[in-house]
Amino acid sequence: MDGLENKKTQSNIVIHALSIYIIYNEISKPFYKKLIYTQIY
C-alpha cells in the first residue's frame, strides 16, 4: 500500500513539473520573439 502511494505521488510530481514546463514555454515563447524582434529592429 505504501509503495503504491509513493508511486502515485511520484507521478503527480512528474505531471506537475510537466505542466509547469509547458506553461513556462508558452509564456516565454512570445517573450523571446519580442526580444529577438527588438534586437533586429
PQR file of N, CA, C, O and H, with PARSE charges and radii, in Angstrom:
ATOM      1  N   MET A   1       0.834  -1.204   0.000 -0.4000 1.5000
ATOM      2  CA  MET A   1       0.000   0.000   0.000 -0.0000 2.0000
ATOM      3  C   MET A   1       0.872   1.260   0.000  0.5500 1.7000
ATOM      4  O   MET A   1       0.596   2.227  -0.710 -0.5500 1.4000
ATOM      5  N   ASP A   2       1.916   1.222   0.804 -0.4000 1.5000
ATOM      6  CA  ASP A   2       2.805   2.376   0.913 -0.0000 2.0000
ATOM      7  C   ASP A   2       3.568   2.609  -0.395  0.5500 1.7000
ATOM      8  O   ASP A   2       3.790   3.746  -0.811 -0.5500 1.4000
ATOM      9  H   ASP A   2       2.141   0.437   1.380  0.4000 1.0000
ATOM     10  N   GLY A   3       3.961   1.508  -1.028 -0.4000 1.5000
ATOM     11  CA  GLY A   3       4.666   1.589  -2.306 -0.0000 2.0000
ATOM     12  C   GLY A   3       3.790   2.183  -3.392  0.5500 1.7000
ATOM     13  O   GLY A   3       4.264   2.938  -4.241 -0.5500 1.4000
ATOM     14  H   GLY A   3       3.781   0.584  -0.691  0.4000 1.0000
ATOM     15  N   LEU A   4       2.513   1.840  -3.362 -0.4000 1.5000
ATOM     16  CA  LEU A   4       1.546   2.338  -4.333 -0.0000 2.0000
ATOM     17  C   LEU A   4       1.347   3.846  -4.156  0.5500 1.7000
ATOM     18  O   LEU A   4       1.289   4.593  -5.132 -0.5500 1.4000
ATOM     19  H   LEU A   4       2.128   1.227  -2.672  0.4000 1.0000
ATOM     20  N   GLU A   5       1.244   4.274  -2.915 -0.4000 1.5000
ATOM     21  CA  GLU A   5       1.082   5.700  -2.606 -0.0000 2.0000
ATOM     22  C   GLU A   5       2.301   6.502  -3.067  0.5500 1.7000
ATOM     23  O   GLU A   5       2.174   7.616  -3.575 -0.5500 1.4000
ATOM     24  H   GLU A   5       1.291   3.667  -2.122  0.4000 1.0000
ATOM     25  N   ASN A   6       3.470   5.918  -2.879 -0.4000 1.5000
ATOM     26  CA  ASN A   6       4.710   6.571  -3.279 -0.0000 2.0000
ATOM     27  C   ASN A   6       4.758   6.751  -4.792  0.5500 1.7000
ATOM     28  O   ASN A   6       5.171   7.798  -5.289 -0.5500 1.4000
ATOM     29  H   ASN A   6       3.573   5.013  -2.465  0.4000 1.0000
ATOM     30  N   LYS A   7       4.330   5.717  -5.522 -0.4000 1.5000
ATOM     31  CA  LYS A   7       4.302   5.769  -6.983 -0.0000 2.0000
ATOM     32  C   LYS A   7       3.321   6.840  -7.458  0.5500 1.7000
ATOM     33  O   LYS A   7       3.586   7.568  -8.414 -0.5500 1.4000
ATOM     34  H   LYS A   7       3.994   4.866  -5.118  0.4000 1.0000
ATOM     35  N   LYS A   8       2.190   6.915  -6.774 -0.4000 1.5000
ATOM     36  CA  LYS A   8       1.160   7.902  -7.099 -0.0000 2.0000
ATOM     37  C   LYS A   8       1.695   9.323  -6.910  0.5500 1.7000
ATOM     38  O   LYS A   8       1.468  10.202  -7.741 -0.5500 1.4000
ATOM     39  H   LYS A   8       1.974   6.323  -5.997  0.4000 1.0000
ATOM     40  N   THR A   9       2.402   9.525  -5.813 -0.4000 1.5000
ATOM     41  CA  THR A   9       2.985  10.833  -5.510 -0.0000 2.0000
ATOM     42  C   THR A   9       4.036  11.197  -6.549  0.5500 1.7000
ATOM     43  O   THR A   9       4.100  12.343  -6.996 -0.5500 1.4000
ATOM     44  H   THR A   9       2.586   8.810  -5.138  0.4000 1.0000
ATOM     45  N   GLN A  10       4.854  10.235  -6.933 -0.4000 1.5000
ATOM     46  CA  GLN A  10       5.895  10.465  -7.935 -0.0000 2.0000
ATOM     47  C   GLN A  10       5.294  10.880  -9.266  0.5500 1.7000
ATOM     48  O   GLN A  10       5.780  11.816  -9.901 -0.5500 1.4000
ATOM     49  H   GLN A  10       4.802   9.304  -6.570  0.4000 1.0000
ATOM     50  N   SER A  11       4.239  10.192  -9.695 -0.4000 1.5000
ATOM     51  CA  SER A  11       3.595  10.514 -10.967 -0.0000 2.0000
ATOM     52  C   SER A  11       2.943  11.891 -10.909  0.5500 1.7000
ATOM     53  O   SER A  11       2.933  12.616 -11.904 -0.5500 1.4000
ATOM     54  H   SER A  11       3.845   9.432  -9.179  0.4000 1.0000
ATOM     55  N   ASN A  12       2.398  12.254  -9.746 -0.4000 1.5000
ATOM     56  CA  ASN A  12       1.808  13.580  -9.563 -0.0000 2.0000
ATOM     57  C   ASN A  12       2.863  14.670  -9.697  0.5500 1.7000
ATOM     58  O   ASN A  12       2.608  15.718 -10.292 -0.5500 1.4000
ATOM     59  H   ASN A  12       2.407  11.665  -8.938  0.4000 1.0000
ATOM     60  N   ILE A  13       4.037  14.426  -9.150 -0.4000 1.5000
ATOM     61  CA  ILE A  13       5.154  15.371  -9.232 -0.0000 2.0000
ATOM     62  C   ILE A  13       5.582  15.530 -10.691  0.5500 1.7000
ATOM     63  O   ILE A  13       5.836  16.644 -11.150 -0.5500 1.4000
ATOM     64  H   ILE A  13       4.244  13.575  -8.667  0.4000 1.0000
ATOM     65  N   VAL A  14       5.660  14.420 -11.412 -0.4000 1.5000
ATOM     66  CA  VAL A  14       6.048  14.433 -12.828 -0.0000 2.0000
ATOM     67  C   VAL A  14       5.036  15.227 -13.648  0.5500 1.7000
ATOM     68  O   VAL A  14       5.419  16.064 -14.466 -0.5500 1.4000
ATOM     69  H   VAL A  14       5.453  13.516 -11.040  0.4000 1.0000
ATOM     70  N   ILE A  15       3.754  14.972 -13.434 -0.4000 1.5000
ATOM     71  CA  ILE A  15       2.684  15.677 -14.146 -0.0000 2.0000
ATOM     72  C   ILE A  15       2.743  17.174 -13.830  0.5500 1.7000
ATOM     73  O   ILE A  15       2.608  18.007 -14.725 -0.5500 1.4000
ATOM     74  H   ILE A  15       3.443  14.293 -12.769  0.4000 1.0000
ATOM     75  N   HIS A  16       2.942  17.503 -12.577 -0.4000 1.5000
ATOM     76  CA  HIS A  16       3.025  18.890 -12.121 -0.0000 2.0000
ATOM     77  C   HIS A  16       4.210  19.609 -12.775  0.5500 1.7000
ATOM     78  O   HIS A  16       4.077  20.736 -13.251 -0.5500 1.4000
ATOM     79  H   HIS A  16       3.051  16.825 -11.849  0.4000 1.0000
ATOM     80  N   ALA A  17       5.358  18.948 -12.791 -0.4000 1.5000
ATOM     81  CA  ALA A  17       6.558  19.513 -13.402 -0.0000 2.0000
ATOM     82  C   ALA A  17       6.361  19.709 -14.902  0.5500 1.7000
ATOM     83  O   ALA A  17       6.805  20.708 -15.467 -0.5500 1.4000
ATOM     84  H   ALA A  17       5.466  18.032 -12.404  0.4000 1.0000
ATOM     85  N   LEU A  18       5.694  18.752 -15.539 -0.4000 1.5000
ATOM     86  CA  LEU A  18       5.428  18.816 -16.975 -0.0000 2.0000
ATOM     87  C   LEU A  18       4.527  19.997 -17.310  0.5500 1.7000
ATOM     88  O   LEU A  18       4.780  20.725 -18.270 -0.5500 1.4000
ATOM     89  H   LEU A  18       5.334  17.941 -15.080  0.4000 1.0000
ATOM     90  N   SER A  19       3.478  20.184 -16.518 -0.4000 1.5000
ATOM     91  CA  SER A  19       2.547  21.294 -16.760 -0.0000 2.0000
ATOM     92  C   SER A  19       3.230  22.643 -16.555  0.5500 1.7000
ATOM     93  O   SER A  19       2.972  23.588 -17.301 -0.5500 1.4000
ATOM     94  H   SER A  19       3.273  19.592 -15.738  0.4000 1.0000
ATOM     95  N   ILE A  20       4.099  22.738 -15.550 -0.4000 1.5000
ATOM     96  CA  ILE A  20       4.862  23.963 -15.300 -0.0000 2.0000
ATOM     97  C   ILE A  20       5.778  24.246 -16.488  0.5500 1.7000
ATOM     98  O   ILE A  20       5.887  25.387 -16.938 -0.5500 1.4000
ATOM     99  H   ILE A  20       4.308  21.970 -14.944  0.4000 1.0000
ATOM    100  N   TYR A  21       6.439  23.200 -16.995 -0.4000 1.5000
ATOM    101  CA  TYR A  21       7.341  23.314 -18.138 -0.0000 2.0000
ATOM    102  C   TYR A  21       6.604  23.812 -19.376  0.5500 1.7000
ATOM    103  O   TYR A  21       7.095  24.688 -20.087 -0.5500 1.4000
ATOM    104  H   TYR A  21       6.351  22.273 -16.630  0.4000 1.0000
ATOM    105  N   ILE A  22       5.417  23.247 -19.631 -0.4000 1.5000
ATOM    106  CA  ILE A  22       4.604  23.633 -20.791 -0.0000 2.0000
ATOM    107  C   ILE A  22       4.145  25.091 -20.651  0.5500 1.7000
ATOM    108  O   ILE A  22       4.244  25.872 -21.597 -0.5500 1.4000
ATOM    109  H   ILE A  22       5.018  22.535 -19.053  0.4000 1.0000
ATOM    110  N   ILE A  23       3.648  25.446 -19.473 -0.4000 1.5000
ATOM    111  CA  ILE A  23       3.180  26.815 -19.213 -0.0000 2.0000
ATOM    112  C   ILE A  23       4.343  27.800 -19.372  0.5500 1.7000
ATOM    113  O   ILE A  23       4.186  28.858 -19.981 -0.5500 1.4000
ATOM    114  H   ILE A  23       3.568  24.812 -18.704  0.4000 1.0000
ATOM    115  N   TYR A  24       5.488  27.454 -18.832 -0.4000 1.5000
ATOM    116  CA  TYR A  24       6.685  28.294 -18.929 -0.0000 2.0000
ATOM    117  C   TYR A  24       7.079  28.511 -20.385  0.5500 1.7000
ATOM    118  O   TYR A  24       7.419  29.625 -20.782 -0.5500 1.4000
ATOM    119  H   TYR A  24       5.616  26.595 -18.337  0.4000 1.0000
ATOM    120  N   ASN A  25       7.033  27.436 -21.184 -0.4000 1.5000
ATOM    121  CA  ASN A  25       7.350  27.529 -22.610 -0.0000 2.0000
ATOM    122  C   ASN A  25       6.380  28.444 -23.337  0.5500 1.7000
ATOM    123  O   ASN A  25       6.794  29.266 -24.154 -0.5500 1.4000
ATOM    124  H   ASN A  25       6.757  26.531 -20.861  0.4000 1.0000
ATOM    125  N   GLU A  26       5.088  28.307 -23.045 -0.4000 1.5000
ATOM    126  CA  GLU A  26       4.060  29.125 -23.688 -0.0000 2.0000
ATOM    127  C   GLU A  26       4.219  30.598 -23.332  0.5500 1.7000
ATOM    128  O   GLU A  26       3.966  31.470 -24.163 -0.5500 1.4000
ATOM    129  H   GLU A  26       4.752  27.639 -22.381  0.4000 1.0000
ATOM    130  N   ILE A  27       4.636  30.876 -22.103 -0.4000 1.5000
ATOM    131  CA  ILE A  27       4.828  32.258 -21.651 -0.0000 2.0000
ATOM    132  C   ILE A  27       6.110  32.839 -22.254  0.5500 1.7000
ATOM    133  O   ILE A  27       6.123  33.985 -22.702 -0.5500 1.4000
ATOM    134  H   ILE A  27       4.841  30.167 -21.428  0.4000 1.0000
ATOM    135  N   SER A  28       7.174  32.055 -22.263 -0.4000 1.5000
ATOM    136  CA  SER A  28       8.471  32.552 -22.708 -0.0000 2.0000
ATOM    137  C   SER A  28       8.593  32.670 -24.224  0.5500 1.7000
ATOM    138  O   SER A  28       9.403  33.458 -24.713 -0.5500 1.4000
ATOM    139  H   SER A  28       7.163  31.124 -21.899  0.4000 1.0000
ATOM    140  N   LYS A  29       7.800  31.898 -24.983 -0.4000 1.5000
ATOM    141  CA  LYS A  29       7.857  31.955 -26.450 -0.0000 2.0000
ATOM    142  C   LYS A  29       7.618  33.369 -26.987  0.5500 1.7000
ATOM    143  O   LYS A  29       8.469  33.888 -27.710 -0.5500 1.4000
ATOM    144  H   LYS A  29       7.143  31.258 -24.586  0.4000 1.0000
ATOM    145  N   PRO A  30       6.487  34.013 -26.660 -0.5600 1.5000
ATOM    146  CA  PRO A  30       6.262  35.374 -27.158  0.2800 2.0000
ATOM    147  C   PRO A  30       7.297  36.367 -26.632  0.5500 1.7000
ATOM    148  O   PRO A  30       7.669  37.320 -27.318 -0.5500 1.4000
ATOM    149  N   PHE A  31       7.751  36.130 -25.411 -0.4000 1.5000
ATOM    150  CA  PHE A  31       8.755  36.992 -24.792 -0.0000 2.0000
ATOM    151  C   PHE A  31      10.060  36.956 -25.588  0.5500 1.7000
ATOM    152  O   PHE A  31      10.654  38.000 -25.859 -0.5500 1.4000
ATOM    153  H   PHE A  31       7.449  35.356 -24.854  0.4000 1.0000
ATOM    154  N   TYR A  32      10.501  35.762 -25.959 -0.4000 1.5000
ATOM    155  CA  TYR A  32      11.731  35.618 -26.734 -0.0000 2.0000
ATOM    156  C   TYR A  32      11.568  36.164 -28.140  0.5500 1.7000
ATOM    157  O   TYR A  32      12.497  36.758 -28.687 -0.5500 1.4000
ATOM    158  H   TYR A  32      10.019  34.914 -25.739  0.4000 1.0000
ATOM    159  N   LYS A  33      10.394  35.968 -28.730 -0.4000 1.5000
ATOM    160  CA  LYS A  33      10.105  36.516 -30.057 -0.0000 2.0000
ATOM    161  C   LYS A  33      10.206  38.035 -30.017  0.5500 1.7000
ATOM    162  O   LYS A  33      10.783  38.655 -30.910 -0.5500 1.4000
ATOM    163  H   LYS A  33       9.640  35.485 -28.285  0.4000 1.0000
ATOM    164  N   LYS A  34       9.638  38.623 -28.974 -0.4000 1.5000
ATOM    165  CA  LYS A  34       9.667  40.073 -28.779 -0.0000 2.0000
ATOM    166  C   LYS A  34      11.108  40.541 -28.600  0.5500 1.7000
ATOM    167  O   LYS A  34      11.516  41.566 -29.146 -0.5500 1.4000
ATOM    168  H   LYS A  34       9.169  38.119 -28.248  0.4000 1.0000
ATOM    169  N   LEU A  35      11.863  39.778 -27.830 -0.4000 1.5000
ATOM    170  CA  LEU A  35      13.255  40.100 -27.547 -0.0000 2.0000
ATOM    171  C   LEU A  35      14.082  40.074 -28.834  0.5500 1.7000
ATOM    172  O   LEU A  35      14.866  40.988 -29.092 -0.5500 1.4000
ATOM    173  H   LEU A  35      11.531  38.946 -27.385  0.4000 1.0000
ATOM    174  N   ILE A  36      13.905  39.032 -29.632 -0.4000 1.5000
ATOM    175  CA  ILE A  36      14.617  38.883 -30.905 -0.0000 2.0000
ATOM    176  C   ILE A  36      14.179  39.997 -31.863  0.5500 1.7000
ATOM    177  O   ILE A  36      14.999  40.593 -32.562 -0.5500 1.4000
ATOM    178  H   ILE A  36      13.268  38.290 -29.422  0.4000 1.0000
ATOM    179  N   TYR A  37      12.888  40.259 -31.877 -0.4000 1.5000
ATOM    180  CA  TYR A  37      12.315  41.292 -32.744 -0.0000 2.0000
ATOM    181  C   TYR A  37      12.906  42.666 -32.432  0.5500 1.7000
ATOM    182  O   TYR A  37      13.256  43.418 -33.341 -0.5500 1.4000
ATOM    183  H   TYR A  37      12.222  39.775 -31.309  0.4000 1.0000
ATOM    184  N   THR A  38      13.015  42.987 -31.148 -0.4000 1.5000
ATOM    185  CA  THR A  38      13.560  44.281 -30.740 -0.0000 2.0000
ATOM    186  C   THR A  38      15.073  44.343 -30.963  0.5500 1.7000
ATOM    187  O   THR A  38      15.629  45.428 -31.132 -0.5500 1.4000
ATOM    188  H   THR A  38      12.730  42.376 -30.409  0.4000 1.0000
ATOM    189  N   GLN A  39      15.733  43.197 -30.965 -0.4000 1.5000
ATOM    190  CA  GLN A  39      17.174  43.151 -31.219 -0.0000 2.0000
ATOM    191  C   GLN A  39      17.467  43.446 -32.689  0.5500 1.7000
ATOM    192  O   GLN A  39      18.434  44.137 -33.010 -0.5500 1.4000
ATOM    193  H   GLN A  39      15.281  42.316 -30.828  0.4000 1.0000
ATOM    194  N   ILE A  40      16.621  42.914 -33.580 -0.4000 1.5000
ATOM    195  CA  ILE A  40      16.811  43.080 -35.026 -0.0000 2.0000
ATOM    196  C   ILE A  40      16.439  44.507 -35.443  0.5500 1.7000
ATOM    197  O   ILE A  40      17.183  45.158 -36.176 -0.5500 1.4000
ATOM    198  H   ILE A  40      15.835  42.353 -33.318  0.4000 1.0000
ATOM    199  N   TYR A  41      15.294  44.984 -34.975 -0.4000 1.5000
ATOM    200  CA  TYR A  41      14.809  46.306 -35.393 -0.0000 2.0000
ATOM    201  C   TYR A  41      15.067  47.345 -34.308  0.5500 1.7000
ATOM    202  O   TYR A  41      14.727  48.515 -34.480 -0.5500 1.4000
ATOM    203  H   TYR A  41      14.689  44.455 -34.380  0.4000 1.0000
TER
END
